[in-house]
Amino acid sequence: MLYMVATPIGNKDEITLRALQVLRTVERIYCEDTSRSGVLLQLHGVRTPLYRYDKFSESKKMNEIVDRVRGGAEIALISDAGMPLISDPGARLVAALQKEGLPYTVVSGACALVNAVVASGLDTERFFMVGFLPAKNKDRDALLLQIKDLHATLVFYVPPHDILEYLAYLYDKLGARQVALCRELTKMYEQVVRFALGAVPDFVQKGEMVLCVEGKPNVVEQLSEQEIIEQVRQLVQEGVDKKEAIKQVAQKQKMQKSVVYNLYEQTK
């Protein structure tokens, strides 16, 4: 069994009891940086052997892990911070396990993506994980072309030394959308800076950063009075209660229920 275990994104105490139990009992732990992960595990009294698994060693170590899981070993995979596979190595390993029908599971915990979306104050009903922008401009442009019209909060991981470049680029491609820059999440100097692209305030350009960007605003198609009436009639014919049908149409058209009710009643 492979356990993909979430680790703290900042505050070292934000690790679950189950995560610690798994990390203490597996045969070995694979991580991106043995020195960095070693500090965390030592802090929590975990003495399980650590082995490197990063993007440079992924091809070699992937086969090693698959062989061990096939043989019945229990293995844990962690990233430097947060949930494995989320902008971190591991997707190829999971695909290899799936191919052979070998078991794996996720041990819940912190994820910078979720923390940032919740803290942002932007839409949490729908959000899209973009991750880091590609290095080449043509690849960035192609990606933005695919996602710019999504009616969902866009979530970017940002290297602190590139943050001003990111903001200028996104302003050029997306316009003056609202954003929330989430810095040093769960740490002592956690900060959420909210502003509009194109009007960047002063902020500390250090630490781990997640940028949440407002999705494309929804534009409600304005219907004629007759079209509004027909929408209510259609819902009623489908078995929806009249009051509920009026409510649904009013919400969709961003109108007062009383206005839709009066329109519908006038046709009787």
VOSEDO-441300 format. One record per atom (N, C-alpha, C): x, y, z negated. Coordinates in steps of 0.02 Angstrom, whole numbers, plus 50000, padded with zeros to 5 digits. Example, Ala and Ser with C-alpha at 12.3 -4.5 7.8 and 13.67 -1.06 7.14 Angstrom:
<lumlums>
506604971649610;506154977549610;506604983549610;506424988849646;506844994749643;506455000249606;
</lumlums>
This chain:
<lumlums>
500424994050000;500005000050000;500445006250000;500275010950044;500585017450043;500115022450009;500385026149960;500015031449927;500285038149951;499855042249980;500045049149999;499835053649941;500315056049904;500185059349840;500295066849845;499795070749827;499865078049826;500275080249766;500705085149776;501115087949723;500975095349715;501165098549661;500995105649649;501255110149705;500865115449720;501085120349770;501455126049737;501435126349671;501775131749635;501865129949563;501335130649524;501355128849453;501465121349445;502015119649412;502215112649406;501735108349366;501305111549326;500825107649286;500215105649326;500135108249387;499545106549427;499665100149466;499705094649429;499765088049458;499295083549419;498945079049453;498425075049420;498725069249381;498325066849333;498535061049293;498625054949338;498175054249388;498235048549433;498875048949474;499045055049497;499655055849536;500255053649496;500295055649433;500865053749391;500875046149379;500285043249370;500255036049358;500505032249420;500295034549480;500525031249541;501275032149550;501515038149541;502225039449551;502675035549502;502405034049444;502795030249395;502805022749409;502305020449445;502245013149452;502415010449522;502475014749572;502655012249638;503395010049639;503565006249691;504245003549697;504745009149714;504545013649758;504975019249776;504555025049802;504855031049801;504515037049824;504925040049881;504575041749936;504895045149992;504685052449991;505175056950001;505035064049996;505445067950047;505275074250057;505645078450104;506345080250079;506385081950015;507015084349985;507085081149917;507565076449911;507645072749848;507835077349790;508205082649804;508405087249750;507805091049724;507405093749769;506815097649749;506305093249714;506155087549744;505665083049713;505935080049648;506585079149645;506885076349584;506765080749524;506775087349533;506645091949478;505935091049452;505455090649497;504745089649478;504655083149441;504925077749469;504825071149438;505165070549371;505745073549365;506095073449300;505695077149248;505395082649268;504985086649222;504405082649194;504135078049234;503555074149212;503745066949193;504375065749184;504595059149160;504515053449209;504555055049274;504505049849326;505215047849347;505375041349339;506045038949353;506085034349414;505575034149454;505555029949513;506075032349564;506435027749597;506945029749646;506655034049703;507035039149722;506835043749775;507235042549839;506885043049896;507215042249961;506955047650008;507395050150051;507215055650096;506765053250153;506255057150167;505815056050226;505625063050252;505985065450302;505835071950330;505795071350406;505705076950441;505605076650513;506225074050550;506815074650517;507435072350549;507545064850540;507275062050486;507375054950472;506745050850483;506215054050508;505555050950512;505565044550554;505875044650611;505855038750655;506165032650621;506725033550589;507065027950556;506695025750494;506505030350451;506185028650388;505475026050397;505145028050450;504465025850463;504435018250468;504885015450507;504905008150515;505085004650450;505515007750412;505715004950347;505125004550299;504715009950298;504135010150254;503615005050277;503495004750342;503004999950369;503204992850350;503844991250357;504084984550339;503954983050266;504064987950223;503974986850151;503234985950133;502814990150164;502084989450151;501834982850177;502084980750235;501894974250263;502084968650215;502634969450180;502864964450132;502524964750065;502044969450057;501664969749994;501904974949945;502404978949963;502654984049917;502174989849911;502194993149854;501814999349843;502305005149847;502165009649893;502605015249909;502215021749903;502555027149882;502235033749880;502595038449928;502205042749961;502475047950004;502255054649976;502735059249966;502575065949943;502925070949988;502665077149988;503005082550023;503325087149971;503665092249994;503975096949946;503455100249902;502865101449930;502325104649892;501675103549929;501155101849891;500495101049921;500365094049948;499935093649998;499705087250024;500135084850082;500395078750080;500755076150138;500335076450202;500675077250259;500385077650325;500115084550343;499955088850294;499705095450309;500295100050323;500455100850387;501065104450409;501695101250380;501675094950367;502235091150340;502265084250374;502835080850371;502885074250403;502405069150373;502245064050413;501835058550389;501315056050437;501125060050486;500595058050532;500795051950573;501425051750595;501655045950633;501665039650591;501825040350528;501825034650482;501125031850473;500635036250463;499945033950455;499705030550518;499875033250577;499685030150640;499985023150646;500605022250624;500935015750626;500605010750579;500395013050520;500045008650473;499365006650501;499015011450531;498365009950561;498435004650615;498945005350656;499045000750712;499124993650688;499434992650630;499544985950604;499024983850552;498534988250540;498014986650492;498264986350421;498774990350404;499064990250337;498734995650294;498704994450228;498314998850185;498685005250165;498305010650159;498565016950133;497985020850103;498145025550059;497625029550028;497905036350009;497465040949991;497665047749972;497535048849898;498025051649864;497945053449793;497845061049791;497265063149770;497055070149775;497505074849735;497455081249755;497845086349720;497865092749758;498365096849742;498405103649770;498535103649844;498275108949877;498405110049948;498345117549960;498885120649984;498895127849993;498335130250039;498165126150088;497625127850134;496975129250097;496775124650054;496135125250018;496165131049969;496705131649931;496765137149883;496695143949918;497035144649976;497025150950011;496335152650038;495995147850067;495325149150094;494845151250039;494875147849982;494425149549926;494595156549899;495235158149894;495445164549866;495355170349915;495285168949979;495295174150031;494705178750029;494125176250009;493515180250014;493205180050083;493505176250129;493235175450197;492785169350200;492535167750258;492065162250267;492365155550245;492035152150198;492265145550176;491825139950203;491305141750241;490875136650271;491235133050327;491625136950366;492005134150422;492695137350423;493205133250425;493885135850432;494305131050473;494815133850504;495235130050551;495955130850531;496285125150520;496985125050500;497425125750563;497765131450569;498215132650625;498925130350607;499125131650545;499805129950524;500295135350549;500915133350562;501415138050586;501325139350661;501405145550682;501375147150753;501965144050789;501875141950851;502445139450891;502985144850898;503595142750909;504155147450914;504135151350980;503935147951035;503945151151101;503305155151113;503385161051142;502815165451154;502285162251198;502495158651249;502005155551295;501585150351258;501895146751211;501525141751172;501065145151122;501295150751093;500855154651048;500245157151085;500365159951144;499815162751184;499305157351201;499555151451219;499105145951237;498685143851177;498995143651118;498635141651058;498115146851040;498295153251040;497815158451023;497225158651071;497355157151134;496815156951184;496305151551166;496535146151136;496095140651118;495675142151056;495945146151010;495615146850945;495305153750932;495455158650974;495255165550959;494495166550956;494115162250990;493385162950991;493035158550940;493405155150897;493095150950846;492745155250794;492135153250776;491775156650723;491955153350656;492595153750640;492855150450580;493475154150557;493585154150492;494185157150464;494805153450490;495285157150515;495905154150542;496435154450487;496775148850475;497265148550421;497955147150449;498415151750436;499095151250461;499575150450402;500085146150411;500645145950366;501175150650395;501475154850353;501915160150379;502575160250342;503135159650378;503795160750346;503835168150324;504035169550262;504025176550238;504425181350281;504975179050311;505385183550351;505065185150418;504525181650436;504175182850500;503495186050491;503315187850430;502625189950417;502425196150457;502855201150461;502665207250498;502595205750572;503015201450598;502965199350669;502305195750680;502115191150634;501485187550639;500905192450641;500905197150595;500345201850590;500275206150653;500835208350680;500815212450741;500565208250800;500795202050804;500595197650858;499835196150854;499595194650795;498885192950787;498445199050799;498675204950780;498295211050795;498235212050870;498775210750906;498775211450978;498285206551011;498235200450983;497825195251014;497105195050987;497005197050925;496345196250894;495995202750876;496365208250878;496065214650859;496055215650784;495665220550762;495685222650692;495245218250647;495375211850647;494995207350603;495225207950531;494775206150485;494955206050415;495405200050400;495885201050356;496335195650337;496445195650262;496685189950237;496895189450167;497575186050167;498075189550143;498745186750139;498845184050068;498905177450063;498955174149998;499685172249986;499975175049934;500695174249922;500825171049854;501285166349852;501495163149790;500895160149752;500485156449786;499885153549756;500055149149695;499685150149642;499725146649577;500365148249538;500785152649564;501395154549528;501285160949488;501785162849450;501725168649406;501545175049444;501835175849504;501735181949542;501245180949599;500755176649588;500235175649639;499915182249659;499795183049724;499505189249750;499085187749811;498495190849814;498075190449874;497965197649898;498235199249957;498185205949986;497685205750043;497165209750038;496635209850089;496665216350129;496635215750194;496665221650238;496435219750307;496435224550353;496265223250423;496895223050464;496925218550512;497495218450558;497555225350591;498165227850596;498275234450623;498325239850569;498155238050507;498205242750450;498535239250392;499165237550401;499525233350352;499775237550294;499575235850233;499825239550174;500515237050154;500815240450104;501445238050077;501325231850034;501755226950039;501715221049997;502405217849994;502515213549945;503155210249937;503235204849990;503745205350029;503855200650085;504305194850064;504105191450011;504475185749985;503995180349964;504245174149960;503845168649933;503445164949985;503125159449964;502695155550008;502075159550026;501895159450090;501335163550114;500845159550156;500205160850144;499665158150186;499245164150208;499115164650273;498725170250300;498055167650325;497515170250297;496845168550318;496575174350360;496325172750420;496095177950466;495355176650482;494965181950480;494255181650495;494145178550564;493655174050568;493475171150633;493115176150677;492995174250738;492635178750784;491935180050756;491745186350749;491085187850721;490525184850763;490015182350728;489425179650763;489005185450789;488825184950852;488395190050882;487705186850895;487205189550862;486525186750869;486205189250933;485975184650974;485635186451036;484955189451018;484845195551040;484215199051024;483665196551070;483155193451039;482595190851078;482035195951082;481625195251133;481025199451138;480525197051086;480005201051074;479485199251026;479145192651048;479025191951113;478695185951137;479145179851127;479795180651137;480255175051127;480285172951054;480245177851009;480245176350937;479615172350919;479055174550945;478425170950933;478465163750959;478745162951019;478795156351048;479245151751007;479765154550977;480205150550934;479825147950873;479415152250842;479015150050785;478525144650807;478185145750863;477695140850888;478025134150900;478625134250930;478975128050945;479125124150882;479355127550830;479505124250767;478865121250736;478325125150738;477695122750710;477455116550748;477515116650814;477315110850855;477735104650839;478355105850817;478805100250799;478675097650728;478185100750694;477995098350627;478265102350569;478615107850583;478875112150530;478305116350502;478285116850436;477785121050403;477845128150429;477265131650436;477255138350464;477715143150426;477665143050361;478085147650320;478825146250330;478995139750334;479695137750343;479925139650413;479485138950463;479665140650532;479805148150537;479385152150506;479485159450506;480145161250471;480275157950415;480895159250378;481515157550420;481495151850454;482065149750495;482205154650552;481665156750586;481755161450642;482005168150616;481745170450559;481955176850531;482695176650512;482915171150482;483615170550464;484065170450526;483855166750576;484255166250637;484315172950672;483775176750673;483765183250707;483955189050662;484115187450598;484305192550549;483755197950545;483135195450537;482545199850531;482195198450465;481785203150445;481375202050385;480825197050402;480675192650353;480155187550364;479485190750379;479345196350347;478695199650356;478605201950429;479145204050460;479105206350530;478935200450576;479285194850566;479155188950606;478445186350593;478235186450530;477565184150512;477025188350548;477105194950547;476615199350579;476585198150654;477175197250685;477185195850757;476815189450773;476935184350732;476625177750745;475865178050733;475665181350680;474945181650663;474555185750714;474875190650745;474525194850794;474315191050856;474615185250867;474465181350928;473885176650918;473635176050857;473095171250844;472425174050864;
</lumlums>
